[in-house]
Amino acid sequence: MKTYTSTLSVSGTSVICSILGHKFRSTRKITNHFSEYQCRCCGKQMTEDPRGRLISLTPELRDINETLHMIFRRRQIHI
Ligand SMILES: [Zn+2]
């Protein structure tokens, strides 16, 4: 008996998401103005640019967000 595994993923995006759109939920608050989001369907991670638009969360942006998050938390403690 042959078994086939169908991968719904097409270059990181599931077929369902490409048809219906991603269903993003906030996974982490970076600052009061920046958050990280993840699609509940395909797991694609996004973040916000300075204009508030969603952009792909690249390793570089993840590092920037991590730094911003640390600065934001330190400022919160001192306020
Ligand atoms: Zn998706």
PDB file of the backbone (N, CA, C, O) and the ligand in Angstrom, with CONECT records:
HET     ZN  A 101       1
ATOM      1  N   MET A   1       0.844  -1.203   0.000  1.00  0.00           N
ATOM      2  CA  MET A   1       0.000   0.000   0.000  1.00  0.00           C
ATOM      3  C   MET A   1       0.878   1.251   0.000  1.00  0.00           C
ATOM      4  O   MET A   1       1.784   1.396   0.820  1.00  0.00           O
ATOM      5  N   LYS A   2       0.596   2.113  -0.905  1.00  0.00           N
ATOM      6  CA  LYS A   2       1.363   3.355  -0.978  1.00  0.00           C
ATOM      7  C   LYS A   2       0.653   4.452  -0.187  1.00  0.00           C
ATOM      8  O   LYS A   2      -0.573   4.567  -0.207  1.00  0.00           O
ATOM      9  N   THR A   3       1.419   5.215   0.476  1.00  0.00           N
ATOM     10  CA  THR A   3       0.840   6.365   1.174  1.00  0.00           C
ATOM     11  C   THR A   3       1.447   7.641   0.608  1.00  0.00           C
ATOM     12  O   THR A   3       2.638   7.702   0.300  1.00  0.00           O
ATOM     13  N   TYR A   4       0.643   8.609   0.485  1.00  0.00           N
ATOM     14  CA  TYR A   4       1.099   9.898  -0.025  1.00  0.00           C
ATOM     15  C   TYR A   4       0.876  10.965   1.031  1.00  0.00           C
ATOM     16  O   TYR A   4      -0.198  11.045   1.628  1.00  0.00           O
ATOM     17  N   THR A   5       1.853  11.750   1.249  1.00  0.00           N
ATOM     18  CA  THR A   5       1.668  12.881   2.154  1.00  0.00           C
ATOM     19  C   THR A   5       1.553  14.134   1.300  1.00  0.00           C
ATOM     20  O   THR A   5       2.456  14.487   0.542  1.00  0.00           O
ATOM     21  N   SER A   6       0.443  14.772   1.448  1.00  0.00           N
ATOM     22  CA  SER A   6       0.244  16.004   0.681  1.00  0.00           C
ATOM     23  C   SER A   6       0.678  17.189   1.521  1.00  0.00           C
ATOM     24  O   SER A   6       0.221  17.385   2.648  1.00  0.00           O
ATOM     25  N   THR A   7       1.553  17.956   0.954  1.00  0.00           N
ATOM     26  CA  THR A   7       1.980  19.157   1.667  1.00  0.00           C
ATOM     27  C   THR A   7       1.133  20.321   1.182  1.00  0.00           C
ATOM     28  O   THR A   7       1.135  20.674   0.002  1.00  0.00           O
ATOM     29  N   LEU A   8       0.415  20.900   2.119  1.00  0.00           N
ATOM     30  CA  LEU A   8      -0.430  22.039   1.776  1.00  0.00           C
ATOM     31  C   LEU A   8       0.398  23.309   1.626  1.00  0.00           C
ATOM     32  O   LEU A   8      -0.106  24.347   1.196  1.00  0.00           O
ATOM     33  N   SER A   9       1.650  23.214   1.979  1.00  0.00           N
ATOM     34  CA  SER A   9       2.475  24.415   1.990  1.00  0.00           C
ATOM     35  C   SER A   9       3.055  24.712   0.612  1.00  0.00           C
ATOM     36  O   SER A   9       3.699  23.852   0.011  1.00  0.00           O
ATOM     37  N   VAL A  10       2.836  25.892   0.123  1.00  0.00           N
ATOM     38  CA  VAL A  10       3.429  26.358  -1.120  1.00  0.00           C
ATOM     39  C   VAL A  10       4.267  27.572  -0.775  1.00  0.00           C
ATOM     40  O   VAL A  10       3.732  28.646  -0.502  1.00  0.00           O
ATOM     41  N   SER A  11       5.568  27.406  -0.786  1.00  0.00           N
ATOM     42  CA  SER A  11       6.515  28.454  -0.412  1.00  0.00           C
ATOM     43  C   SER A  11       6.117  29.147   0.885  1.00  0.00           C
ATOM     44  O   SER A  11       6.071  30.375   0.960  1.00  0.00           O
ATOM     45  N   GLY A  12       5.828  28.335   1.914  1.00  0.00           N
ATOM     46  CA  GLY A  12       5.557  28.872   3.240  1.00  0.00           C
ATOM     47  C   GLY A  12       4.124  29.314   3.460  1.00  0.00           C
ATOM     48  O   GLY A  12       3.771  29.711   4.571  1.00  0.00           O
ATOM     49  N   THR A  13       3.299  29.258   2.444  1.00  0.00           N
ATOM     50  CA  THR A  13       1.915  29.678   2.587  1.00  0.00           C
ATOM     51  C   THR A  13       1.010  28.509   2.234  1.00  0.00           C
ATOM     52  O   THR A  13       1.191  27.883   1.190  1.00  0.00           O
ATOM     53  N   SER A  14       0.042  28.204   3.084  1.00  0.00           N
ATOM     54  CA  SER A  14      -0.855  27.097   2.781  1.00  0.00           C
ATOM     55  C   SER A  14      -1.825  27.514   1.692  1.00  0.00           C
ATOM     56  O   SER A  14      -2.063  28.700   1.468  1.00  0.00           O
ATOM     57  N   VAL A  15      -2.382  26.511   1.018  1.00  0.00           N
ATOM     58  CA  VAL A  15      -3.345  26.775  -0.051  1.00  0.00           C
ATOM     59  C   VAL A  15      -4.563  27.496   0.521  1.00  0.00           C
ATOM     60  O   VAL A  15      -5.094  28.425  -0.088  1.00  0.00           O
ATOM     61  N   ILE A  16      -4.992  27.053   1.695  1.00  0.00           N
ATOM     62  CA  ILE A  16      -6.157  27.679   2.344  1.00  0.00           C
ATOM     63  C   ILE A  16      -5.894  29.168   2.567  1.00  0.00           C
ATOM     64  O   ILE A  16      -6.755  30.006   2.299  1.00  0.00           O
ATOM     65  N   CYS A  17      -4.702  29.486   3.056  1.00  0.00           N
ATOM     66  CA  CYS A  17      -4.372  30.892   3.322  1.00  0.00           C
ATOM     67  C   CYS A  17      -4.300  31.701   2.024  1.00  0.00           C
ATOM     68  O   CYS A  17      -4.700  32.865   1.987  1.00  0.00           O
ATOM     69  N   SER A  18      -3.781  31.070   0.953  1.00  0.00           N
ATOM     70  CA  SER A  18      -3.671  31.819  -0.300  1.00  0.00           C
ATOM     71  C   SER A  18      -5.045  32.119  -0.883  1.00  0.00           C
ATOM     72  O   SER A  18      -5.209  33.079  -1.636  1.00  0.00           O
ATOM     73  N   ILE A  19      -6.035  31.296  -0.534  1.00  0.00           N
ATOM     74  CA  ILE A  19      -7.393  31.524  -1.039  1.00  0.00           C
ATOM     75  C   ILE A  19      -8.164  32.452  -0.103  1.00  0.00           C
ATOM     76  O   ILE A  19      -8.756  33.442  -0.531  1.00  0.00           O
ATOM     77  N   LEU A  20      -8.142  32.112   1.171  1.00  0.00           N
ATOM     78  CA  LEU A  20      -8.975  32.843   2.133  1.00  0.00           C
ATOM     79  C   LEU A  20      -8.233  33.955   2.863  1.00  0.00           C
ATOM     80  O   LEU A  20      -8.852  34.808   3.498  1.00  0.00           O
ATOM     81  N   GLY A  21      -6.920  33.943   2.771  1.00  0.00           N
ATOM     82  CA  GLY A  21      -6.135  34.930   3.508  1.00  0.00           C
ATOM     83  C   GLY A  21      -5.705  34.364   4.850  1.00  0.00           C
ATOM     84  O   GLY A  21      -6.327  33.439   5.373  1.00  0.00           O
ATOM     85  N   HIS A  22      -4.648  34.920   5.399  1.00  0.00           N
ATOM     86  CA  HIS A  22      -4.121  34.453   6.681  1.00  0.00           C
ATOM     87  C   HIS A  22      -5.041  34.873   7.819  1.00  0.00           C
ATOM     88  O   HIS A  22      -5.756  35.872   7.736  1.00  0.00           O
ATOM     89  N   LYS A  23      -4.999  34.083   8.879  1.00  0.00           N
ATOM     90  CA  LYS A  23      -5.747  34.429  10.084  1.00  0.00           C
ATOM     91  C   LYS A  23      -4.729  34.718  11.196  1.00  0.00           C
ATOM     92  O   LYS A  23      -4.383  33.845  11.993  1.00  0.00           O
ATOM     93  N   PHE A  24      -4.266  35.963  11.220  1.00  0.00           N
ATOM     94  CA  PHE A  24      -3.213  36.323  12.161  1.00  0.00           C
ATOM     95  C   PHE A  24      -3.757  36.580  13.554  1.00  0.00           C
ATOM     96  O   PHE A  24      -4.825  37.168  13.729  1.00  0.00           O
ATOM     97  N   ARG A  25      -2.997  36.124  14.539  1.00  0.00           N
ATOM     98  CA  ARG A  25      -3.292  36.481  15.922  1.00  0.00           C
ATOM     99  C   ARG A  25      -1.997  36.995  16.533  1.00  0.00           C
ATOM    100  O   ARG A  25      -0.903  36.575  16.157  1.00  0.00           O
ATOM    101  N   SER A  26      -2.145  37.908  17.478  1.00  0.00           N
ATOM    102  CA  SER A  26      -0.977  38.507  18.108  1.00  0.00           C
ATOM    103  C   SER A  26      -0.291  37.478  18.991  1.00  0.00           C
ATOM    104  O   SER A  26      -0.930  36.852  19.836  1.00  0.00           O
ATOM    105  N   THR A  27       1.018  37.303  18.795  1.00  0.00           N
ATOM    106  CA  THR A  27       1.759  36.338  19.609  1.00  0.00           C
ATOM    107  C   THR A  27       2.634  37.023  20.651  1.00  0.00           C
ATOM    108  O   THR A  27       2.953  36.443  21.689  1.00  0.00           O
ATOM    109  N   ARG A  28       3.016  38.256  20.363  1.00  0.00           N
ATOM    110  CA  ARG A  28       3.889  38.934  21.317  1.00  0.00           C
ATOM    111  C   ARG A  28       3.791  40.434  21.129  1.00  0.00           C
ATOM    112  O   ARG A  28       3.794  40.933  20.004  1.00  0.00           O
ATOM    113  N   LYS A  29       3.702  41.147  22.241  1.00  0.00           N
ATOM    114  CA  LYS A  29       3.693  42.605  22.184  1.00  0.00           C
ATOM    115  C   LYS A  29       5.127  43.097  22.359  1.00  0.00           C
ATOM    116  O   LYS A  29       5.755  42.840  23.386  1.00  0.00           O
ATOM    117  N   ILE A  30       5.642  43.801  21.357  1.00  0.00           N
ATOM    118  CA  ILE A  30       7.017  44.303  21.426  1.00  0.00           C
ATOM    119  C   ILE A  30       7.033  45.628  22.182  1.00  0.00           C
ATOM    120  O   ILE A  30       7.750  45.773  23.173  1.00  0.00           O
ATOM    121  N   THR A  31       6.250  46.585  21.721  1.00  0.00           N
ATOM    122  CA  THR A  31       6.063  47.861  22.409  1.00  0.00           C
ATOM    123  C   THR A  31       4.565  48.173  22.328  1.00  0.00           C
ATOM    124  O   THR A  31       3.773  47.344  21.879  1.00  0.00           O
ATOM    125  N   ASN A  32       4.192  49.367  22.763  1.00  0.00           N
ATOM    126  CA  ASN A  32       2.785  49.755  22.651  1.00  0.00           C
ATOM    127  C   ASN A  32       2.340  49.846  21.194  1.00  0.00           C
ATOM    128  O   ASN A  32       1.147  49.782  20.900  1.00  0.00           O
ATOM    129  N   HIS A  33       3.305  49.994  20.282  1.00  0.00           N
ATOM    130  CA  HIS A  33       2.965  50.203  18.878  1.00  0.00           C
ATOM    131  C   HIS A  33       3.345  49.029  17.969  1.00  0.00           C
ATOM    132  O   HIS A  33       2.880  48.956  16.831  1.00  0.00           O
ATOM    133  N   PHE A  34       4.183  48.112  18.459  1.00  0.00           N
ATOM    134  CA  PHE A  34       4.633  46.992  17.630  1.00  0.00           C
ATOM    135  C   PHE A  34       4.260  45.664  18.283  1.00  0.00           C
ATOM    136  O   PHE A  34       4.393  45.490  19.494  1.00  0.00           O
ATOM    137  N   SER A  35       3.799  44.750  17.471  1.00  0.00           N
ATOM    138  CA  SER A  35       3.513  43.397  17.933  1.00  0.00           C
ATOM    139  C   SER A  35       3.990  42.411  16.881  1.00  0.00           C
ATOM    140  O   SER A  35       4.248  42.778  15.735  1.00  0.00           O
ATOM    141  N   GLU A  36       4.102  41.146  17.292  1.00  0.00           N
ATOM    142  CA  GLU A  36       4.371  40.074  16.341  1.00  0.00           C
ATOM    143  C   GLU A  36       3.098  39.249  16.209  1.00  0.00           C
ATOM    144  O   GLU A  36       2.341  39.086  17.166  1.00  0.00           O
ATOM    145  N   TYR A  37       2.883  38.735  15.010  1.00  0.00           N
ATOM    146  CA  TYR A  37       1.667  37.977  14.723  1.00  0.00           C
ATOM    147  C   TYR A  37       2.038  36.652  14.080  1.00  0.00           C
ATOM    148  O   TYR A  37       3.076  36.523  13.430  1.00  0.00           O
ATOM    149  N   GLN A  38       1.161  35.666  14.276  1.00  0.00           N
ATOM    150  CA  GLN A  38       1.364  34.372  13.623  1.00  0.00           C
ATOM    151  C   GLN A  38       0.027  33.904  13.068  1.00  0.00           C
ATOM    152  O   GLN A  38      -1.013  34.053  13.709  1.00  0.00           O
ATOM    153  N   CYS A  39       0.071  33.337  11.868  1.00  0.00           N
ATOM    154  CA  CYS A  39      -1.140  32.820  11.242  1.00  0.00           C
ATOM    155  C   CYS A  39      -1.534  31.521  11.943  1.00  0.00           C
ATOM    156  O   CYS A  39      -0.707  30.627  12.121  1.00  0.00           O
ATOM    157  N   ARG A  40      -2.810  31.427  12.339  1.00  0.00           N
ATOM    158  CA  ARG A  40      -3.283  30.229  13.025  1.00  0.00           C
ATOM    159  C   ARG A  40      -3.334  29.036  12.087  1.00  0.00           C
ATOM    160  O   ARG A  40      -3.376  27.890  12.536  1.00  0.00           O
ATOM    161  N   CYS A  41      -3.331  29.296  10.802  1.00  0.00           N
ATOM    162  CA  CYS A  41      -3.487  28.218   9.821  1.00  0.00           C
ATOM    163  C   CYS A  41      -2.138  27.665   9.360  1.00  0.00           C
ATOM    164  O   CYS A  41      -1.907  26.459   9.446  1.00  0.00           O
ATOM    165  N   CYS A  42      -1.246  28.528   8.874  1.00  0.00           N
ATOM    166  CA  CYS A  42       0.011  28.059   8.279  1.00  0.00           C
ATOM    167  C   CYS A  42       1.229  28.370   9.138  1.00  0.00           C
ATOM    168  O   CYS A  42       2.320  27.869   8.866  1.00  0.00           O
ATOM    169  N   GLY A  43       1.056  29.191  10.171  1.00  0.00           N
ATOM    170  CA  GLY A  43       2.173  29.490  11.058  1.00  0.00           C
ATOM    171  C   GLY A  43       3.061  30.616  10.581  1.00  0.00           C
ATOM    172  O   GLY A  43       4.088  30.885  11.205  1.00  0.00           O
ATOM    173  N   LYS A  44       2.698  31.298   9.478  1.00  0.00           N
ATOM    174  CA  LYS A  44       3.504  32.398   8.959  1.00  0.00           C
ATOM    175  C   LYS A  44       3.576  33.512   9.997  1.00  0.00           C
ATOM    176  O   LYS A  44       2.564  33.900  10.580  1.00  0.00           O
ATOM    177  N   GLN A  45       4.785  34.020  10.219  1.00  0.00           N
ATOM    178  CA  GLN A  45       4.981  35.056  11.228  1.00  0.00           C
ATOM    179  C   GLN A  45       5.144  36.417  10.567  1.00  0.00           C
ATOM    180  O   GLN A  45       5.824  36.553   9.550  1.00  0.00           O
ATOM    181  N   MET A  46       4.514  37.417  11.160  1.00  0.00           N
ATOM    182  CA  MET A  46       4.543  38.772  10.639  1.00  0.00           C
ATOM    183  C   MET A  46       4.825  39.740  11.781  1.00  0.00           C
ATOM    184  O   MET A  46       4.673  39.408  12.957  1.00  0.00           O
ATOM    185  N   THR A  47       5.234  40.928  11.407  1.00  0.00           N
ATOM    186  CA  THR A  47       5.363  42.011  12.381  1.00  0.00           C
ATOM    187  C   THR A  47       4.906  43.290  11.697  1.00  0.00           C
ATOM    188  O   THR A  47       4.506  43.266  10.533  1.00  0.00           O
ATOM    189  N   GLU A  48       4.964  44.387  12.403  1.00  0.00           N
ATOM    190  CA  GLU A  48       4.501  45.649  11.834  1.00  0.00           C
ATOM    191  C   GLU A  48       5.678  46.528  11.457  1.00  0.00           C
ATOM    192  O   GLU A  48       6.709  46.527  12.131  1.00  0.00           O
ATOM    193  N   ASP A  49       5.516  47.285  10.364  1.00  0.00           N
ATOM    194  CA  ASP A  49       6.533  48.274  10.015  1.00  0.00           C
ATOM    195  C   ASP A  49       6.158  49.600  10.704  1.00  0.00           C
ATOM    196  O   ASP A  49       5.097  49.702  11.320  1.00  0.00           O
ATOM    197  N   PRO A  50       7.027  50.604  10.598  1.00  0.00           N
ATOM    198  CA  PRO A  50       6.728  51.872  11.296  1.00  0.00           C
ATOM    199  C   PRO A  50       5.401  52.513  10.897  1.00  0.00           C
ATOM    200  O   PRO A  50       4.868  53.336  11.642  1.00  0.00           O
ATOM    201  N   ARG A  51       4.862  52.149   9.737  1.00  0.00           N
ATOM    202  CA  ARG A  51       3.574  52.693   9.310  1.00  0.00           C
ATOM    203  C   ARG A  51       2.401  51.830   9.752  1.00  0.00           C
ATOM    204  O   ARG A  51       1.253  52.131   9.428  1.00  0.00           O
ATOM    205  N   GLY A  52       2.683  50.751  10.497  1.00  0.00           N
ATOM    206  CA  GLY A  52       1.609  49.905  11.007  1.00  0.00           C
ATOM    207  C   GLY A  52       1.133  48.839  10.054  1.00  0.00           C
ATOM    208  O   GLY A  52       0.119  48.188  10.301  1.00  0.00           O
ATOM    209  N   ARG A  53       1.874  48.650   8.937  1.00  0.00           N
ATOM    210  CA  ARG A  53       1.488  47.608   7.986  1.00  0.00           C
ATOM    211  C   ARG A  53       2.181  46.300   8.351  1.00  0.00           C
ATOM    212  O   ARG A  53       3.292  46.308   8.881  1.00  0.00           O
ATOM    213  N   LEU A  54       1.524  45.177   8.066  1.00  0.00           N
ATOM    214  CA  LEU A  54       2.115  43.881   8.375  1.00  0.00           C
ATOM    215  C   LEU A  54       3.158  43.516   7.330  1.00  0.00           C
ATOM    216  O   LEU A  54       2.914  43.620   6.128  1.00  0.00           O
ATOM    217  N   ILE A  55       4.326  43.087   7.802  1.00  0.00           N
ATOM    218  CA  ILE A  55       5.408  42.639   6.925  1.00  0.00           C
ATOM    219  C   ILE A  55       5.946  41.322   7.468  1.00  0.00           C
ATOM    220  O   ILE A  55       5.793  41.024   8.652  1.00  0.00           O
ATOM    221  N   SER A  56       6.574  40.535   6.600  1.00  0.00           N
ATOM    222  CA  SER A  56       7.120  39.237   7.009  1.00  0.00           C
ATOM    223  C   SER A  56       8.162  39.410   8.101  1.00  0.00           C
ATOM    224  O   SER A  56       8.983  40.326   8.060  1.00  0.00           O
ATOM    225  N   LEU A  57       8.111  38.512   9.079  1.00  0.00           N
ATOM    226  CA  LEU A  57       9.078  38.565  10.177  1.00  0.00           C
ATOM    227  C   LEU A  57      10.333  37.814   9.757  1.00  0.00           C
ATOM    228  O   LEU A  57      10.385  36.585   9.821  1.00  0.00           O
ATOM    229  N   THR A  58      11.340  38.559   9.328  1.00  0.00           N
ATOM    230  CA  THR A  58      12.621  37.977   8.921  1.00  0.00           C
ATOM    231  C   THR A  58      13.506  37.845  10.158  1.00  0.00           C
ATOM    232  O   THR A  58      13.233  38.480  11.177  1.00  0.00           O
ATOM    233  N   PRO A  59      14.563  37.029  10.088  1.00  0.00           N
ATOM    234  CA  PRO A  59      15.480  36.922  11.237  1.00  0.00           C
ATOM    235  C   PRO A  59      16.023  38.286  11.681  1.00  0.00           C
ATOM    236  O   PRO A  59      16.206  38.523  12.875  1.00  0.00           O
ATOM    237  N   GLU A  60      16.283  39.190  10.709  1.00  0.00           N
ATOM    238  CA  GLU A  60      16.799  40.524  11.051  1.00  0.00           C
ATOM    239  C   GLU A  60      15.747  41.315  11.835  1.00  0.00           C
ATOM    240  O   GLU A  60      16.059  41.959  12.836  1.00  0.00           O
ATOM    241  N   LEU A  61      14.499  41.256  11.365  1.00  0.00           N
ATOM    242  CA  LEU A  61      13.426  41.981  12.057  1.00  0.00           C
ATOM    243  C   LEU A  61      13.168  41.385  13.441  1.00  0.00           C
ATOM    244  O   LEU A  61      12.827  42.102  14.382  1.00  0.00           O
ATOM    245  N   ARG A  62      13.336  40.053  13.554  1.00  0.00           N
ATOM    246  CA  ARG A  62      13.154  39.414  14.860  1.00  0.00           C
ATOM    247  C   ARG A  62      14.196  39.942  15.852  1.00  0.00           C
ATOM    248  O   ARG A  62      13.884  40.201  17.014  1.00  0.00           O
ATOM    249  N   ASP A  63      15.463  40.102  15.366  1.00  0.00           N
ATOM    250  CA  ASP A  63      16.521  40.651  16.218  1.00  0.00           C
ATOM    251  C   ASP A  63      16.197  42.083  16.627  1.00  0.00           C
ATOM    252  O   ASP A  63      16.372  42.460  17.785  1.00  0.00           O
ATOM    253  N   ILE A  64      15.721  42.884  15.660  1.00  0.00           N
ATOM    254  CA  ILE A  64      15.373  44.277  15.951  1.00  0.00           C
ATOM    255  C   ILE A  64      14.237  44.313  16.982  1.00  0.00           C
ATOM    256  O   ILE A  64      14.283  45.093  17.934  1.00  0.00           O
ATOM    257  N   ASN A  65      13.220  43.468  16.787  1.00  0.00           N
ATOM    258  CA  ASN A  65      12.100  43.420  17.723  1.00  0.00           C
ATOM    259  C   ASN A  65      12.558  43.015  19.118  1.00  0.00           C
ATOM    260  O   ASN A  65      12.080  43.549  20.119  1.00  0.00           O
ATOM    261  N   GLU A  66      13.496  42.058  19.174  1.00  0.00           N
ATOM    262  CA  GLU A  66      14.006  41.597  20.463  1.00  0.00           C
ATOM    263  C   GLU A  66      14.688  42.750  21.204  1.00  0.00           C
ATOM    264  O   GLU A  66      14.496  42.927  22.407  1.00  0.00           O
ATOM    265  N   THR A  67      15.495  43.540  20.459  1.00  0.00           N
ATOM    266  CA  THR A  67      16.172  44.694  21.055  1.00  0.00           C
ATOM    267  C   THR A  67      15.154  45.741  21.511  1.00  0.00           C
ATOM    268  O   THR A  67      15.244  46.268  22.620  1.00  0.00           O
ATOM    269  N   LEU A  68      14.179  46.036  20.635  1.00  0.00           N
ATOM    270  CA  LEU A  68      13.124  46.997  20.988  1.00  0.00           C
ATOM    271  C   LEU A  68      12.372  46.555  22.235  1.00  0.00           C
ATOM    272  O   LEU A  68      12.060  47.366  23.107  1.00  0.00           O
ATOM    273  N   HIS A  69      12.085  45.258  22.309  1.00  0.00           N
ATOM    274  CA  HIS A  69      11.342  44.703  23.435  1.00  0.00           C
ATOM    275  C   HIS A  69      12.124  44.885  24.740  1.00  0.00           C
ATOM    276  O   HIS A  69      11.552  45.233  25.772  1.00  0.00           O
ATOM    277  N   MET A  70      13.448  44.644  24.681  1.00  0.00           N
ATOM    278  CA  MET A  70      14.285  44.800  25.877  1.00  0.00           C
ATOM    279  C   MET A  70      14.296  46.254  26.329  1.00  0.00           C
ATOM    280  O   MET A  70      14.157  46.539  27.519  1.00  0.00           O
ATOM    281  N   ILE A  71      14.463  47.189  25.366  1.00  0.00           N
ATOM    282  CA  ILE A  71      14.483  48.617  25.697  1.00  0.00           C
ATOM    283  C   ILE A  71      13.144  49.031  26.285  1.00  0.00           C
ATOM    284  O   ILE A  71      13.091  49.752  27.281  1.00  0.00           O
ATOM    285  N   PHE A  72      12.053  48.567  25.659  1.00  0.00           N
ATOM    286  CA  PHE A  72      10.702  48.903  26.109  1.00  0.00           C
ATOM    287  C   PHE A  72      10.473  48.411  27.540  1.00  0.00           C
ATOM    288  O   PHE A  72       9.910  49.130  28.365  1.00  0.00           O
ATOM    289  N   ARG A  73      10.915  47.175  27.830  1.00  0.00           N
ATOM    290  CA  ARG A  73      10.704  46.617  29.174  1.00  0.00           C
ATOM    291  C   ARG A  73      11.512  47.380  30.214  1.00  0.00           C
ATOM    292  O   ARG A  73      11.027  47.634  31.316  1.00  0.00           O
ATOM    293  N   ARG A  74      12.757  47.748  29.864  1.00  0.00           N
ATOM    294  CA  ARG A  74      13.584  48.518  30.804  1.00  0.00           C
ATOM    295  C   ARG A  74      12.926  49.848  31.115  1.00  0.00           C
ATOM    296  O   ARG A  74      12.897  50.278  32.268  1.00  0.00           O
ATOM    297  N   ARG A  75      12.390  50.511  30.071  1.00  0.00           N
ATOM    298  CA  ARG A  75      11.741  51.810  30.279  1.00  0.00           C
ATOM    299  C   ARG A  75      10.492  51.653  31.142  1.00  0.00           C
ATOM    300  O   ARG A  75      10.188  52.516  31.966  1.00  0.00           O
ATOM    301  N   GLN A  76       9.771  50.547  30.951  1.00  0.00           N
ATOM    302  CA  GLN A  76       8.563  50.299  31.740  1.00  0.00           C
ATOM    303  C   GLN A  76       8.903  50.150  33.220  1.00  0.00           C
ATOM    304  O   GLN A  76       8.167  50.628  34.083  1.00  0.00           O
ATOM    305  N   ILE A  77      10.036  49.476  33.512  1.00  0.00           N
ATOM    306  CA  ILE A  77      10.454  49.252  34.895  1.00  0.00           C
ATOM    307  C   ILE A  77      10.821  50.565  35.564  1.00  0.00           C
ATOM    308  O   ILE A  77      10.512  50.774  36.737  1.00  0.00           O
ATOM    309  N   HIS A  78      11.493  51.469  34.809  1.00  0.00           N
ATOM    310  CA  HIS A  78      11.971  52.722  35.391  1.00  0.00           C
ATOM    311  C   HIS A  78      10.892  53.782  35.513  1.00  0.00           C
ATOM    312  O   HIS A  78      11.063  54.763  36.237  1.00  0.00           O
ATOM    313  N   ILE A  79       9.762  53.592  34.801  1.00  0.00           N
ATOM    314  CA  ILE A  79       8.696  54.607  34.872  1.00  0.00           C
ATOM    315  C   ILE A  79       7.898  54.429  36.145  1.00  0.00           C
ATOM    316  O   ILE A  79       6.957  55.182  36.394  1.00  0.00           O
TER     317      ILE A  79
HETATM  318 ZN    ZN A 101      -1.641  31.507   6.880  1.00  0.00          ZN2+
END
